[in-house]
Amino acid sequence: MLSEHNPIAGLIRQVQKQWIDEVSPFPEVKLARWMIKPEWARLFEGFLRLESTVHGAIPEVLVTMLTPFRQEDRFSQHLIKDWIEAYRNDKTCEELNSRPGSRGWDPAPFAAEPGAENGDDLFLGMLSSFHANMAGNGLRMVVALYPHSVNSMDGLQRWLDKMIKKGIPDSITLMIFDYISEHSFDKLFQKHPGITKTLFINLDLDGAVGKLAKMGNSNSPEVKFRECILEMGKALQNKNRERVHEWGMRGLQVTQKSGIKSLFASAHIVYAGMLFSFRQYEKIDSLLNKGLNIARQGLKQNDASCKPLMIQFHGYIAAGRQQQKKMPEAITAYEKQGDLAIEYQLPGMALTPYQQAYTLCKKHLPHRYEEMIKKAFSAGRSLPPEEKKSSSFASVAHDFIRWQESRKLWDEAKQTDDELKGIFGADWKEQARQRDQYCAMKPRETEPVN
């Protein structure tokens, strides 16, 4: 349940009320769009998670799909596959099965691999079948499309247009999200004014976060440190380096007095992270080295919170070395980051640093490339099925197969290919290529890998 006094919960209640007032009474709305700012994304994730449970407030049944949009002509098939997998594994479906009037749902007619020519019709048929058997005729179902990644907003707009033209089934509404700064779906909504609805609510997220940071005992070191983080963030937004240092030093003082090693180490890593924007590498290196030693001391005192901090410290160190063009040192730090994640049985935190390491090795330390790519593939292989799909494992596996083929390890490459088909589907290589191309189109300065 949402706490009545939690300011973030208050924002989510505003979102719920907006939907209840502007969409729930209008069954003719087949496509609803939330206009949001990038910094609101996690708040809306919380809204979707809440509404997918019995504690939701909107009167509809809400199903959230995180399926990445990679191919316009295969998106429906990917949605079908993920929907059925979620139905078989998700506890939410147990709750739906227990609803009065629910007859249970048989996914078998939709489980066969559909061809591109009938995937869209099959997806719409699946929604209609699921609604009739699970939600009941008197209850509307909302399908929230919140993809992990979108490689073509134009392609997604065309796909949505096809769904509207084919006819979104009765008692079903699609929910999507659009950035205020981009208005990616304006043409689609102008084209279908009678059955679409755009929602916007001006959320004071900064104010809510500020209130949340100050909640609790004002004398506790955790509350005081949260205030320091908040003020550092404001100073960073205003590019005020002096204020970042002022509040960073105050954070160190507050957490040192607490005697809690993990809190004191966290203050170092947060302060150092703020300074990346100013490229103050000497100060960054000093903070990271001191913080790393404090985290080691915490581990000796059995402070388990220091384990993920140790992993993060090496990620920040690696990013700093990379930005300073010290590539061999960066590779070593990324490898150490991955090694610690494996040692602490957190393989999900190992995949990306290992991938960073072998990518840098290709140009700067080619004799270590084989070792690093094997580590990356092994880490990805050990992830649970859902984590494999939401991580960069497909890209790593694609690189791994290319390495195997470069060594003429044809049987091993085929075995890897078969394994990945079982996880991602027959077109997994194309998915990996498109993801790599999408990432390549968005170059950004290296950031710490957490």
N, C-alpha and C positions, 0 to 999 in steps of 0.2 A: 504493500500500500504506500501511496505518496504521503509524506509528512505534511501536515497543514502548514507548518512553519518553515518548510524548506523553500527558499526563494526560487530554486530551479523547478521544483514541483509546481510552484505558482505559474511559471511560464508554460509548463506543459498543460496546465489546466486552461490557460488562455487558448492554446492550440486546439485542445479538445472542444472548447466552447465554439470556436470559429467554425470547426467542421460541423458540429451539431446544428448550428444556426444556419449555415449557408449551403450545406450539401445534404445532410440527413433528410430534410423534408422534401427533397426534390429527386424523385426516382428517375427522372429523365436525364439527369447528369450521368454520362457514361465515362467521362474522363475529367478528373480533377487535378489541378496543378498547384502545388505550393511554391511560392516565390520566396527563396531564402538567400541568406548570405552564407559564404563558405564557413564562417565561424559558428553558424547555427547548426551545422550538419550533425554534430554529436547530440545536440538537444533533440533533434527530430528522430535520430536513431533511438533515443530513449522513449520518445512518444510511440514509435512503432513497436518497440519491445513491450511496452506496457499494454498497448492495445491488442497485442497478440496473446495476452493472458486473461484470466477471469477478472482481473482488477481493472480492465479497460473501462472507459466511460462512454465511448461512442456506441450507438445502438446496433451497429453493423458487426458482422464477423470480419475480422481483418487478417489477411494472409500477406506476409512480407516476403518478397523474392529478391535475393541479392545476386542473382545470376548475372555475370558480366555480359555486356553487349559487345560481341566480337564480330559477328557476321549477320548482316541484315537478313539473309535468306535462311539462316540456321537458328536464329534467336528463339523461335517458337519451339524447335526441337530441344534446345538446351533448357528452356523453361519447363517443358514437359518432364524431362529427365530429372531435374532438380526437384520439381514438385512431387513426383512419385517417391523419390528417395526421402524427401522430408516427411511425406505422409507415413512412410514405413518406419521412420525413426523418431519422429517428433512426438513428444508427450502431449502437445496441444491437440493433436488429432484424437487422443484418447478422451479429452474433454469434449470434443465435438461429437464423438461417438456416443457419449453419455447424454447428449441433449435430447429432450423429448422430440419425437418425430424423426430422429436420425435413424437411417436404415443401414448405415455402414456403406462404404464405397469400395468398389472393385477397380483397381487401377489397371488390370490386365489388358483391357482393350486399347489402352493408350501406351502400354509399356514397350511395344515393339518399336524398333527404330523406324520413324517415319521418313519418307522421302521429302526433299525440299519442296516438291510441288504440292504436298498436302499437309505440311507441318502446321501452317497457320490455321487451317480448318480444324485439324485435330486438337490444337491447343484450345480453341474456342469451344469445341465440343467437350473437351475435358473439363473446362470451367463450368459449363452447364451441367454436366453429369455430377461433378463434385458438389455443386451448390444444391442440386435437387436431392442428393442423398445425405449430405452432411449438414448443410445450413438450414434446410427446411424452406418450404415455399414462402413463408411469411417473413423471412429474414434476409436482408440484403447482404451481399458479400463484397468486400472491398479488397482488391489485389494491389498492394503497394509495390511498385517496381523501383527498387533502390539498388541499381547495379553496383558491384564492387568497382567496375571500371567501364567506360564507354569509349570505344575507339572512333566513333563517328556519331555526333549529335544529329547530323542530317539523316544518317541511316536510321537512327532510332525514331526520328520524326516520321520518316516514310513508313516504318513498320507500324507505328501507332495509327497512321492514316489508313493503312490496310486493314487494321483491326476494326476501326470505325466503319469503314466501307463494307466490310464483310458482315458487320453487325455484332457488337458486344452483347452477349446474352442478357435476357431479362434478369433483373435483380442483381446485376453485377456492375461494379464501377471500378475503373482503373485509377490509381493514384500515382502521380509522378512528381518529380522535383526539378526546379529550374532556378538558376542563379539570377538574382536581381540584376547583376551587372551584365548578363548575357542575353536573357530573353530568348533562349534557343528555340522555343516552341510557339512563338507568336503567330507565325504563318498558319500553323495547324489549328490553333484556337480561333483565329479569324475565319478560317475555312469552315469550321463547324461550331458556330456560336450557340446554337440551340441546345447542344448536348455536352458542352464543356463548361468548366468553371475554374477561374483563377482565384486563388486564395492568397492573401498577404496579411500579416500581422506584424506590427513593429515591436519587436521583442528587445527589452533592455537586458541583454545577456551580460554585459559588463557590470551593470549594477547588481544583478543577481549573484554573479560570481563574487563581487566585492562583499556583499552581505554574507554569502556563504563562507568566505575566507575568514570573516570576523566572528562567526558563530562559535559558541562554546566558551570556555573559561578564558577570558582575555589575558590572564596571566600565564596560561600554559604555553610552553615553547612551540608546540605544533601550531597554535593559533597565531602566535607572533611571527613564526616563519612563513605561514601562508600569507600574512599581510606583506612581508618582505617580497615574496614572489610576485604578488599582485602589483606592488609598486615598481618592481623591476620591469615587469611586463609593460606597464604604462610608460616608463622611461624609455624602454626599447622602442616602443611605437613612435615616440616623439624624437627618437635618435639622440637622446640626452645621455651621453656616455657618463658624465659626472654623477648623475642621479643613479644610474645602474651601479656604479661603484659604491655609492653611498649606501644603497639598500642591500647590495651584495655583501658588503662588510658587516652591516647590521645583522644580516642573516647568519653569517658565520659566528658572530658574537652570541646571538640568541641560542643557536643550536649547540655551541660549545658548552655553554652554561648548563644545558640540559643533562649532559653526561651520557646522552644516547648516541652511540657511535654511528648508527645508520642514519640518524637525523643530521648529525654533523657532516657526515660524508655527502648526504644529499644536498646540503647547502653548497658544498664545493662544486658539485656537478651542475647544479642549476646556475650558479654564478658564472661558471666557465661557459656554459651553453649560451648565456646571454651575450658573452663577449665575442662570439664567433662573427656576429654582424660587424664588429669594429676591427676584426683581424688583429686583435691584441694577443698574438700567439705566445709571447713570453709569459704574460700573466696567465693565459689559458693553461699552458704547460705546467706552470707552478701550481695552480689550483688543482689540476687533475692528478698530478703526482702526490700532492698532500692528501687529497681526498681518497685516492687509491690506498695509501698507507693506513688511513683511518678505517676504511672498509675492511682491510685485512685484520686490523686489531679487533674490529667488531666480530669478525668470523671466529677469531680465537676465543671470544667471549660467548660463542654460540648464538650470536644475533643472526637469525636466518634471513632477515631483511637485507643483509649485506650481500647475499649471493647475486640477486639480479643487479644490484649496484655495481658489483665487480664486473659483470658482463658489460654494463652500460659504460663504465669508465674506459674500458679498452676500446669501445666503439667511438667514443669521443676522442680518445688519443689517436686512433687510426684516422679519423676525419681531419684532425688537426695536422697530422703528418702529411696527409694527401694534399691538403690545401697549401702546404708549404713545399710541395713538390718533393718530399722525402719518401719516395715510393717504396723502397725496400722496407723502411721502418713502418710505413702504413700497412704493407702486406703482413708483416709480423704481428702488428696489433690486431688487424682483422682476424687473422688466424687464431690468435690468443682468445679473442672474443668468442669465436665459434667453439674453440676447445673447452672454454669454461662452461658455455651453455650445455655442451654434451656432458661434461663432468657433473654438472648440477642437475642433469636429467631435464633440461629445458630445450629440446631440439628445435622447437619453433623459433627460438632466439638465435640459433646457430646458422640457419640456412642463408640468410641475407649476408652476414659477414663473410662466410665462406665464398659466396658468389662474388662479393666485392674483391676478395683476395685473388680468386683465379682470374677475374677480369683484368686486374692490374698485372698479374703475373704474365699474362699473354704478351704484353709489351715490355715489361720491365724486368721480370725474372722468369723467362720461358722455361728454364730447367725445373721450376717448381709447379708449373701449370698442372701437370698430371696429378700430383699429390693433392693439390687444392681442389680440383674439379671432382676427384673421387670423394673427398671429404664432403663437399657440397651435396653430391648426389646421395651419399649415404645418409646425411642428415635429413634430406627431404624424404627419402624412402621410409624413414622411421616415423614420420608424422601420421597422425590419425587421418582417415579419408577426407573429412571435411576440411581439415587444416591444409592438406595437400592442394585442394582446389582453390582455397583462398590465398595461398602463398605463391611464391615465384617458382615452385617446384617444376612446373611444366617448362619454363624457360631454361632452368638448370638441366633438366633431362634432355632437352633439345640440344643444348651445348654438349652434353655428355655423349649423346649418340654421334654427333659430328666428330667428337674426339675419337670415339671408338672406330668410326669409319675411316678417319685419317690414319689410324694404325692398322687398317685392314682387318679389324676384329668383327667380321661380318656376322658370324653367328651370335656373338654377344650383343651386337647392335640390334639384331632382329629380336632377341629375347627382351631387350630393354623396350623396344617399340611395342611389342605385344603386352608387356606389363603396363605401359602407359595408356594403351588403348583401353585396357580394362578399367582404368581409373577415370580418364577424361573423354573417352569415346574415340571413334575411328579417325576423326579429324583433329586430333590433339596437336599435331605438328603445326597445322595451319593456325590453330588458336595461339600457340606459342609464338609463331612468327608475327602474328598481328599484334600481340601484346608487346613484343620487342620493338616493332616498328612504332607503336604508339608511344612507348617510353622514349624512343630515340627522337621523336618529334617534339618532346618536351624537355630539352636539356636544362639542367639546373645545377647549381653549384653543389658539390658534395656536402652532405649534412651528416651529423653523427647517426650511426645505425644503432637503434635501441632494440 
